């Protein structure tokens, strides 16, 4: 009976080590993609973009991801059909109209803006 208890104990220890190693490796992966501090210089939307809007930040964000095909049309995409999308677009428009500095972070993944693809906006802070 004692041998069986030792085996179970060792398996629990190994499982705990595996869980800790997995959590550590996940926490070391960046949660954000590109980021920028500056002013919003352009906002685009319309039938061509579907439910998405794009915007540009100057100076250009650091760490832009390779899947972005927006080129001169913007750096980030907001899909207004996603949860919080309309509220996020409101913040972008407020900052743009007031010419306020913003700090923005991307999700490190791209979403469609019509036929184009751009990095999805994660967070915006108006300064």
C-alpha positions, 0 to 999 in steps of 0.5 A: 500500500505504501508503494502505491501511495509513493507512486501517486505522490510522485505523479502529483509532484510531476504534474505540479512541475509540468503545470508550473513550467507551462504557466511560466512559458505562457507568461513569457510570451508577449500579450501585445503586438505593436505599440505606439505613442502619438497622434491619430492622423487618419481614420477610415471606414465605409463600405469597402471596409465592411464593419471595420475601421482603420486608423493611423498613428504618427509616429509609426508604431514599433513592432508592426506585424507582418500580416498587415496589408493596410500600407498607407491606409492605417496601422490598426483595425477595429471591428465594430461587430465585436464586443466593445468595438463601437466603444473603442471606435468612439475613443479613437474618434474622440482622440482624433477630433481633439488631436490628443496623444494616445498610447495604443497596443495591438493584439499581435494578430490580424483581422480583415478590414474588407479586402485588407488585413490589419492588426487588431487594436487591443487597447487605447489610452487617451493622454 
